[in-house]
């Protein structure tokens, strides 16, 4: 399937590059609908990769790239089915989203996240599977999960440790503070910072540069410099599932859902 338009994402091939668009208001929260459509995308990747050289992931939502997991869906689903069934459902969701993100991480294509605004939680984790992150100057990166009694569950800790030093990993995880684009560039998280609204344009220029190189060579180089930490990813799922059963999680989710703040996921 060369192109697709769903309720949460869309994709098409543009000049030999796959463009995967996140487009679910208010800020591309990743719930069951998004997961199903992402699974559809990764199922199509084998075919798409044969005629493309790069993948760009970006958002059409003005609020940002992605605010992370759909916490409202998680909370109300937990109330509907009860604690035991909710825990089973969470594990299933994590297993599935890890499959999706591992597939993108392992793609032989050069993958680029073009981000702006809110890039939090699961959205940050989606960006981390990409080879390059290009951010406009208004982008902010954050792992706010500890305020919910949780840790990142979509693979964020192992991938951040793969890419950055432990000091910045601990700071992001344990304080819940956000990084602006300039700081993210300074610590090596972001490869380029652009003017506001220009991340996609710069990502497309980067993709066109990639097209100049032999694809087999690019894929071999990527495989060499970007190992996937499968063992740590499995440990993260187990840790998340263990913490999910703690009372602090239900209290944190309830506080989030009942918040009257315009953007309750912000620090």
C-alpha positions in Angstrom: 0.0 0.0 0.0 1.8 3.1 -1.2 -0.5 5.6 0.5 -3.0 5.6 3.3 -5.1 8.1 5.2 -6.6 7.0 8.5 -8.1 8.5 11.6 -4.8 9.2 13.3 -2.0 8.8 10.7 -1.4 9.0 7.0 1.5 8.1 4.7 2.5 8.6 1.1 5.7 8.4 -1.0 7.1 11.8 -2.0 10.2 11.9 -4.2 11.3 8.5 -3.1 10.8 9.2 0.6 8.0 7.9 2.8 6.3 10.7 4.7 4.4 9.4 7.8 2.1 12.0 9.1 0.7 12.1 12.7 -2.7 13.9 12.6 -4.9 13.2 15.6 -6.1 16.2 17.6 -5.3 17.6 20.1 -1.7 16.4 20.0 -1.4 13.0 18.4 -1.9 11.0 21.7 -1.1 7.4 21.0 -4.1 5.2 21.8 -5.7 2.1 20.3 -6.6 3.8 17.0 -3.2 5.2 16.4 -1.6 1.8 17.4 -3.7 -0.1 14.9 -2.8 2.3 12.1 0.9 2.2 13.0 0.7 -1.6 12.8 -0.8 -1.2 9.4 2.1 1.1 8.4 4.8 -1.3 9.6 3.0 -4.2 7.8 3.4 -2.1 4.6 7.0 -1.2 5.2 8.5 -4.3 3.6 6.9 -3.2 0.3 7.5 0.5 0.8 11.2 0.0 1.5 11.8 -1.5 -1.9 11.2 1.8 -3.7 12.3 4.4 -1.1 15.5 5.7 0.5 14.2 7.5 3.6 11.3 7.9 6.0 10.2 11.2 7.5 7.8 11.3 10.5 6.1 14.6 11.3 2.9 16.1 12.7 0.2 18.3 11.2 -1.1 19.3 14.7 -0.1 22.8 15.6 0.3 21.9 19.3 3.3 19.7 18.6 4.7 16.4 17.4 3.1 14.1 20.0 2.1 14.4 23.6 2.6 10.6 24.3 0.2 7.9 25.3 -3.6 8.5 25.4 -3.9 8.6 29.2 -7.6 9.3 29.1 -8.2 6.2 27.1 -6.0 4.2 29.5 -7.8 5.6 32.6 -11.3 5.1 31.4 -10.5 1.6 30.0 -9.0 0.6 33.4 -12.2 1.7 35.1 -14.4 -0.2 32.7 -12.7 -3.5 32.8 -11.1 -3.6 36.3 -7.6 -3.8 37.5 -6.6 -7.3 36.4 -7.9 -7.0 32.9 -6.5 -3.5 32.6 -3.0 -4.8 33.5 -3.3 -7.5 30.9 -4.4 -4.9 28.3 -1.5 -2.6 29.2 1.0 -5.5 28.6 -0.6 -6.3 25.3 -0.5 -2.7 24.2 3.2 -2.4 25.2 4.1 -5.6 23.4 2.4 -4.3 20.2 3.8 -0.7 20.4 7.3 -2.1 21.0 6.9 -4.3 17.8 6.0 -1.2 15.8 8.8 1.0 17.1 11.4 -1.8 16.9 10.4 -2.3 13.2 10.9 1.4 12.5 14.2 1.4 14.5 15.5 -1.5 12.4 14.4 -0.2 9.0 17.2 -0.1 6.5 15.9 3.4 5.4 17.4 6.5 6.9 14.6 7.7 9.3 14.1 11.3 10.3 11.7 12.8 12.9 10.8 16.4 12.1 9.4 17.7 15.3 7.9 20.9 16.7 6.2 21.9 20.0 5.3 19.2 22.4 7.4 16.0 22.0 6.6 14.3 25.3 6.5 10.7 26.7 5.5 8.3 23.9 6.0 11.0 21.3 9.6 11.5 22.5 10.0 7.7 22.3 8.7 7.7 18.7 11.2 10.4 17.8 14.0 8.4 19.4 13.5 5.4 17.1 14.5 7.6 14.2 18.1 8.0 13.0 17.9 11.8 13.0 15.8 14.3 14.9 15.3 17.7 13.3 13.6 20.1 15.6 12.2 23.6 15.1 13.3 26.0 17.8 9.9 25.8 19.6 10.2 22.0 20.2 10.4 20.7 23.8 11.3 17.2 24.9 10.2 15.6 28.2 9.5 12.3 30.0 6.7 13.2 32.5 5.9 9.6 33.4 7.2 9.7 37.0 4.4 12.1 38.0 2.0 9.3 37.1 4.0 6.8 39.1 5.4 5.2 35.9 8.5 5.1 33.8 8.5 5.5 30.0 7.1 2.3 28.5 7.5 2.6 24.7 11.3 2.0 24.8 12.5 5.5 25.8 15.0 4.6 28.5 17.0 2.1 26.5 17.0 4.2 23.4 18.0 7.4 25.2 20.8 5.5 27.0 22.0 4.3 23.6 22.2 7.8 22.2 23.2 10.0 25.2 25.2 10.0 28.4 23.7 8.8 31.6 23.7 12.3 33.2 21.1 13.7 30.8 19.1 10.5 30.8 18.8 10.6 34.6 18.0 14.3 34.5 15.2 13.9 32.0 13.8 10.8 33.7 14.1 11.6 37.4 13.2 15.3 37.3 10.6 15.4 34.6 12.0 18.6 33.3 11.8 19.4 29.6 14.6 20.3 27.2 14.2 23.0 24.7 15.5 22.5 21.2 18.7 24.4 21.7 19.6 22.3 24.8 18.6 19.1 23.0 21.0 20.1 20.2 23.8 20.9 22.6 23.6 17.5 24.3 23.4 15.6 21.0 19.8 14.6 21.0 18.9 16.7 18.0 21.0 16.9 14.9 19.6 20.2 13.6 17.5 23.1 15.0 15.5 25.1 12.5 13.5 28.3 12.5 9.9 27.9 13.7 7.8 25.9 11.2 10.8 24.8 9.1 11.6 21.3 10.5 9.8 19.4 7.8 11.4 21.5 5.0 14.9 20.7 6.5 14.0 17.1 6.9 13.1 16.8 3.3 16.4 18.4 2.3 18.2 15.8 4.5 16.2 13.0 2.8 17.2 14.3 -0.6 20.9 14.2 0.5 20.5 10.6 1.6 19.2 9.7 -1.9 22.7 10.4 -3.3 24.3 7.4 -1.5 24.2 3.7 -2.3 21.4 2.3 -0.2 23.1 -1.0 0.7 26.1 1.0 2.1 23.8 3.4 4.1 21.9 0.4 5.6 25.1 -1.3 6.5 26.4 1.8 8.2 23.2 2.3 10.1 23.2 -1.3 11.3 26.8 -0.8 12.6 26.3 2.4 14.5 22.7 1.9 15.8 22.3 -1.3 17.7 18.8 -2.0 19.1 18.9 -2.7 22.9 16.4 -5.6 22.8 17.2 -7.0 26.2 16.8 -3.6 27.9 13.6 -3.0 26.0 12.1 -6.2 27.4 13.2 -5.2 30.9 11.4 -1.9 30.5 8.1 -3.6 29.6 8.4 -5.7 32.8 9.2 -2.7 34.9 6.3 -0.7 33.5 3.9 -3.5 34.1 5.0 -4.0 37.6 4.6 -0.3 38.4 1.2 -0.1 36.7 -0.4 -2.1 39.5 0.7 0.4 42.2 -1.9 2.7 43.7 0.2 5.8 42.7 -0.6 5.1 39.0 -4.4 5.2 39.4 -4.1 8.4 41.5 -1.8 10.0 38.9 -4.1 9.1 36.0 -7.2 10.3 37.8 -5.4 13.7 38.6 -4.5 14.0 34.9 -8.0 13.2 33.6 -9.7 15.5 36.1 -7.3 18.4 35.5 -8.8 21.6 34.1 -5.5 22.8 32.7 -5.4 23.4 29.0 -2.3 21.2 28.7 -2.1 19.0 31.7 0.8 17.0 30.4 3.1 20.1 30.6 5.6 20.4 33.5 
